[in-house]
Amino acid sequence: GGDHTITYPILQAMAEKHGPVGLVHVDAHTDTGDRALGEKIYHGTPFRRCVEEGLLDCSRVVQIGIRGSSYDPDPYKYCRDQGFRVVPAEECWRNSLVPLMREVRKQMGDKPVYLSFDIDGVDPAYAPGTGTPEIAGLTPAQALEIIRGCKGLNIVGCDLVEVAPMYDVSGNTALLGANLLFEMLCVLPRVKTM
């Protein structure tokens, strides 16, 4: 629950304790905008604010499932300029993400990592209960591959945001969100699973 604005103060606290952290960010949007309606802090800007404050180890940031319309002919330029790895949704279509996550684990190394999952990273066919749905997203199976692929990383925190159950009368979005959060808890360091 909550929108992606909540990740900004969480990462401030994480960086205060651990220094700049790596980030595995699953989303339809990069959330690196500068402003909306004159405001610098809203759910589309948290990662730009984090870059500006030095909260992220930009060489260890990966954004997965990015897609959707844009006002810019090169919408991922800011992210690439910071050193982020951007994995657009179309690179994920019809593919297992297990190989990608092997690469991500190497990229993250053993330093602190934060996992942030926006439910709109998943296609609205599976998760319509969100405020900014974008077609052609990840499947629930791919979401599990990403989260399970984080096992073994030095995860210092995680979140799942943008679930809006009132937009999904079926309840599927809330069910998916709850299950993804459970999976996140299972990949935290020192958690023993069967």
N, C-alpha and C positions, 0 to 999 in steps of 0.2 A: 504494500500500500504506500500511499504518499507519492508525490511526483519526484522527478529526478533532482529537484533542488536539494533534497535531503542529503544527497551524497556529498555535496560541497562541504558542509560543516563536519561531516564524518571524516572526510579526507583531511581536513585541517587537524582534527584530533589524531588521526593515524600518523600524519607527517610529524606532528609534535613529538610523538613517541618513537617512531621508527625512521624518521627522515623521509625523503621522497620515496614513494612506493610505486611498484609496477601496478598495472591495471588491466584486467580482462573485462572488457565492456561489451555486453551484448545488447543491441538496440537497433531500431530502424533508422535512428538519427544519430549524428555524431555528438550532439549537444555541446557544440563549440561555438555557438552563435555569440555575437557580442552584445546585442540588445534586442529587446522586444517592447514596443510601446514606451520606449524611453528608459526601460528598466534594465540594469545590468545583471540582476540576479533573478532568474526564472528557470523553468525546467529545461530550456534549450541552451543554457549557458554554463552549466556547472564545470565542465571540463576546461573551458577557456579560463575561467576564474582560477581553477586549480593550477593550470600552466603558469598563469601570471604570478601566482604566489609561490611557485616552486614546490608544490605538493606532490607532483608526479615525477617519476624517473621516466622521461619521455621516450627513452630508448627501449623501455619495457612496457609500452602501452599498445594493446591490440584491441581493435574495435571490429566486432563480428556481426554480420547481418545487415549492414548499413544499406539503405535504399530510400526510395521515395522522391517526390518532387523537390525541386530546389529553385532558389532565385538566382543561382550563380552557375555559370557554365562549367566551373570546376569546383564542385561543392566540397571536395575533400582536400583541397590545396592547403588550407590552414593546418589540418591534421598531419599531412605529409611533411609540411614545413617544420613541424615540431618534432618529427621523427616517429610519429605513430605509425603502426602497421594497420591499414584499413582493409578489411576483408568484406567487399560488397556482397550482398545477398546472392547475386547471380553467380558468384564463384562457389557458393554453397549448394545451389540447386542440384538435386539428384545425386549428391555426393555424401559419403560418410565424412564426418568431420574429425574422425579419429586421427588421420594423418596430420591435419592442421594442428590439432592439440598436441601432438608430439613436438611439432615445431615451436608451438607456444611455450611448452614446458622448458625447452632449451633456451628460448629467448628470456624467460623469466628467471631462470637459474634458481638459486636458493635464497634470494633476497625477498623481503616482504612484498606481498601482492594483495591487492584488493579486487574482489569480484563484484561487479555491478551489472545486474540483469534487469533491463527494461522489458516488461511483458510484450511490448509492441515489436520486439525483435522476432517474436513468433508470429506466423501468419494469422490474420484475423479469422480465417476459417476455423482455427483452433482456439483463438483467444481474442474474441471481439470486444471484450470488456476492458477497453482502454480508451483514453481520450484522443489519441492520435494514431489510429490504425493505418497501416500501409500494407497494400497487397504484396504478394509474392515473397513472403518471409520464410523464416525457418520452420521446420516441423518440430513437434514435441520430441521426437526421437533425436533430432539434431541438437536440441536444447540439452537433452540428457548427455549426449556425447561431449558437449562443451563442458558442462559442469563436472561430469565424471572424469573428463580429461584434465581437470585441475587437481585431481588427487595427487598428492606428493609435493605440491607447491607449498611455499611458506605463506599460506593465506592468513592475513591478519584481520580480515573483516569481509563482510559481504552484504549485499542488499538485493531485494527484488522490488521493483517500483512500478508505478503507473497502472496497477490493477484497479479497475473501476467496475465493481460487480454490478452496479445499477445499469450498465450498458450491455449486460449479457444475462437475459432472463433464463438461459439454460443452466447457468452456474458453472459452465465449463472453464471459464477463465480463472475463476477463484480456485477451482479444483486443480487446474494446471499450476497456478501460482503456488498453492500450498505444497504440491508435490515437488516442484522445483526448489522451494525453500528447504524441504526435507533433504533433498539430494545435496544441497549446498552444505547443510549441517554435517552430512556424512563425509564430505571431503575436507573438512577442517583438520588441521594437524592434530595428531594425538587422538583422533576419534577412531575407535576400533569398530570395524564392520565385518560381517560374516563373509 
